[in-house]
Structures are given as structure tokens and as C-alpha cells.
Amino acid sequence: MPTNKKPQVTAAAARRGELLSTAAEVFAEHGYNATTVRRIADHAGMLAGSLYYHFDSKESMLEEILRTFLDELWDGYDTVLAAGRGPRETLEALVIESFREIDRHRAAVAIYQKESKQLVAQDRFAFLADSQRRFEKAWLGTLERGVAEHVFRADLDVRLTYRFVRDTVWVAASWYRPGGQHSPEEIARQYLSMVLDGIAVRE
């Protein structure tokens, strides 16, 4: 017997995605604490009570936004780290992957930048601290390998360099807008040309 159950599920999932996208933009613009369910509902063009049909709280919405972003980020990072590239090529690929994630999840990146220090104190957001530790290990390990293999300068302070590259890349979420004049890959290449000229061994 024919059923239309699958299209209904697909439509519900699409609507859920739209609401999360709206919530992410509101969180990014107004801040998590200042954002109410009513404000998100107003931006979504619906009653606040109707939003509870999809989500039980704004905390649930924020958790799903951040988990989705970080899951995709780590899918990309893990692929890069498993590829067996040299340290310079690995660093380049990590930067490019980071800009691709900013392109896909600009609002989520902005939220992560602004709110993660406060959120990690809550048990449900402990995954943010876990991700930060993995992030630091991946980047520091790449830089340390580059120094050991004489690809990056011997006098490089790898922790300072890591913080510089991290902040330089992710702050782009504050101004980057998808669909602009330059692709995320083009912007990444520009960043890399500036960064790597400073840390690579001179021929």
C-alpha cells in the first residue's frame, strides 16, 4: 500500500534544518544569553510555542548547531591527518578545510568563538573542551613535525604559532559571508601565503 511517510519525514528534517540555521544566525548576532526562544521564533516567522514542537529548549538547539559543525569539521580534519602528507601540506590542508567550514557554518563558528569558554562549564557542552584538545593536538603536532623535519624554522615557537594561525583563521567568521567575491579556498591560499612565508625555512 502506497504511503507518503518518507516525504513527511524529509519535509520535517528540512524544516528542522531551516530553524537551526535561523537560530544559529540569531545566536551569532545577539549572543546566546540574550537570545530567547521567542526571538528565534520571531525570526523564523512562527509562534514560540510552535518552536517547541521541534526543540525542547534553546540549549538543545545550540547543542545541535555546535555538534553538527564540529562533527563536519572533524570529518574533514581526520581525512587530512590520515592522508600522510608532509607537515607543510598538512598545515595547508587544515587551513583550507577550516575556511570551508567557515563557509558552511559561519554562524556556528562565530558562536563557538564567542561562547565556548562559558559553555564548557555546562555538562551538556563538555564536548567543546574535548574538541578543543583534539584541535590543539592536531595543529601543534603538525607544527612540531615541521620543525623536526626542517620544513619550518628551528627557532619557531610552535605554541605561539598555533595560537596565531588558529586566531587568524577563525576570526574570519566575523566578516566572511558565503557567496562573496572569493571562494573559501582562494581566501585560504591568501592566508597561507602570508603565514607560510613567515614560518617556512628560507631556501
N, C-alpha and C positions, 0 to 999 in steps of 0.2 A: 504494500500500500504506500503510495507516494506520501512524503512528509516534507514540510518546509522548515523543519527544526534546524538544519545546518545554516541556512541563510539568517535565521533569527540569532543564532549564536555569533555568526560573523558580524552582524549589524551591532550586536551588543558589545562585542570586542572593539569594533571600530569606534563606537560612541565612548567607550571607556578610555580608549587612547586619546580621543579628542579632549575629553575632560582632564586627563592627566597633563596634556600639553598646555591647556589653558591654566591649570593650577600651577604648573612649573613657571609660566610667564608671570603670574601674579606673585608667587613666592619670590622670584628673582627681582621683581620690581619693588615690592613693598616690604620684603623681609618676612621670614616665617612667623615670628611672634606677632607682627602687626596684621597678618592675613587671617581673616575669619572664613568659615565655610560660606557665610552669606556673601562675602566679597567674591569668592571663587564662583559661586552660583550666579551672581550678577554678571560677571564677565562671560559666563557660559550661556547666559540668556535663559536661566531656569530658576525655579524656587529652591531655596536652601534645603527644604525637606526632600525635594526630588533628588538632590545630590546624594543624600544618604541611602538611596536605593542602590547606588553603585559603590559607595565607600562608607565605612562606618565612622571615619574621622579624618581630619586634615592630616593627622600623623600617619595614617595608612596611605594617604595619597603621597605624602612626601617620601615615605619609605619606598614605595613602589617606583617613584621617579628616580631616586638615587640608586636603588638596586639595579634598575634597568640600565642606567648609564654606566655603572661600574661593571656590570656583567659584560656589556658590549666592549667596554674599554679593555677588560682583561682577556676577552676572546682575541682581540687584536694584539695586545701586548704578548700574550703567551705564544701566539703564532710567530711573532717577531723573534722572541727569545729562543724559540726552538729551531729557528732556521739555520743556525750555525754560521751566521755572518761574523765578520770581523767587528771589533769594537766601534770603529767609526761608522760602518754601515749599520750596525745595530742602533747606535745613537740616532743616526739619520732616520731610520725606520720608526723608532719610538716617537720622535718629534712629528713625523708625518702622520702617524697613527693618532697622536694627540690632537692634531689640528682637524683630522677627520671626525673625531669625537666631538670637538667643539662645534663643528659644522652640523652634526646630527643632534646634539644635545646641548646647545648653547645655554639655555636657561638652567638646565640641571648642573652644568659646570659652574655657572655663576652662583647657584645655591650652595653647591659644595664648597666653593671658595669662601663664601661669606658665613656659612652657618655650621660647618663641620666641627669647629672647636667647641661650640656649645652643645651640639647634638650628641657627640660621643659620650657625654655623661649619662645619657639615657640608654638603658639596656637594649632597647629595640634598634638603636643605631650603633651598637658596638661594632658592626661590620665595617663602619667607616674607618675605625682605628686599624682593623685587620688589613684593609685595603691600603691604607697609608704605609704600613710596614712593608707590605709587598712592593709597593711603588718605590719606596726608598731603596729597598734591596736591589731591585731591577736596575735602577738608574746608577746607584753607587757602584754596583758590580760591573756595569758596563764601563764606567769611567775608570775604575781601578784596573780593569783588564787592559784598557787603552794605554794607561801609564806603564803597566808591566810589560806590554808588548811594544813599547816605544812608538806608539801611534800618537799619543797625547804627551804633552810636555812633562818632563820628570818633576818639575817644581810645582805641578798643578795641585792645588788644594781641592781634592775631589768633593769633599762635603760642601764647600763654598760654591764650587762649580755646579754641583747638583741643585743647590738652592736657587742659584741664579738662573739656570736653564729651566727649572720647574716653574719658578715665578714668572719668568719672561714668556714662557709658552702659555700658561693657563690664564694669565691676566688678559690674554686676547679675548676671552669670553666677554669681557666688559665692553668691547667695542665691535667685535666681529658680528656680522649679520649674514646669514646664509643667502646665497644668490647674488652676492656682490660682484664687483669687478674682477676679483681674483679668486681662484679656487683655493680650497684648503691646502692642497699640495703645493701650489705656487707660493702661498704665504709661508709655508713650512720651509721651502727652499730658500727664501729670502732670509728667514731667521737663521737657518743653518749656515748660510754663507757668512753671516756676521759672527755667529758663535764659534764655528769651527776655525775660522781664520785666527781666532784668539787662543785656541787651546791645542791646535794640531802642531806637531813638530814641523819646524820650517826646513824645507829642503836646502 
